Amino acid sequence: MIALPLGARLGRLAQLPPSADSRVSPLFLFPTLMPLVVLAGLFGSGCGGADRASLEKDVRLEIAHDPPGNAPAGEPFLLGMRISATPPLGPGSAHVWYETLDAGWSRLELTGLAGTDRLEAEIPPQPRGTTLRYYFTVRSALGEMVRLPSEQPSEGASALAPPAYEIEARAPVASWAMWLRTGGAALALALVVLGGVLSSRRMRRTSESAALSPGVALVALGLVVFAVALGGAVVASWQATGDALRDVPGTWWIALLLWSFLMAATRRSREAGAEGTPWLARLVLLLTGAGGLAVLAGLTGLP
């Protein structure tokens, strides 16, 4: 609206005054008119792009999602995200894509909850132990597709397996199985560590057989309790996922092996005598500590 009249005025200003000689050389017209034409073009381009820049600046889209720890097995559950958009998104703008190992990708439309910025979709029931992969897509007011998670696939990753969140369908676990798993492992850790320290101190102080000392008895009792804790972990894993070994920490099998060597070392002290006792004492402490760290790693959630 501004550029065209301004260009016309600049054109009129560039007209030459009447002259007796109406023949004007083109070499004179070119340097005279060209700067005015350039100025008119600059004014015109500035006015023509204002609406487009304002539209892009006013569009805002923010999305967020808090992945759940797991999903209830055999029951429908909700997956959702929070969306803040200006202007508001229309129906059918947001979807969740999900995939299981036995099926391909499926799409569900996200519907808004009245009075909130949250959109949700109900996922069909999944069998126990099923791993579900999912991601979200949102189409902005400008028609651009936004994806969450937005990470690019790593090198060598298949285009059929885009970056996605992962959750597992898990069933409830009996409280007694969880008590055996966590409480039994903690009690076994205390018994074996205390017994290993006492056995090592006795080996260092005397050449008397340590196989019948209170420390050795504590180690043996701790091994029995730890075996019960492993049984509780197996039961809890089977109840939650249908796989008896999936949730059992791998470090616990290492601890069981190390503490079995610990019992063998204390039994060896009966035959070692005074000469072999010092190095056996150091070995007992090493096996006790290494096994204790392995159990502690499993209790804190490490694999």
ABEGO torsion letter per residue (X at the ends): XAAAAAAAAAAAAABBBBBABABBBAAAAAAAAAAAAAAAAAAAAAAAAAAAAAAAAABBBBBBBBBBABBBBGBBBBBBBBBBBOBBBBBGABBBBBBBAABBBBBBBBBBBBGBABBBBBBBBBBBGBBBBBBBBBBBAAGBBBBOBABBBBBGBBAABBBBBBBBBBBBBBAAAAAAAAAAAAAAAAAAAAAAAAAAAAAAABABBAAABAAAAAAAAAAAAAAAAAAAAAAAAAAAAGBAAAABBAAAAAAAAAAAAAAAAAAAAAAAEAAAAAAAAAAAAAAAAAAAAAAAAAAAGBX
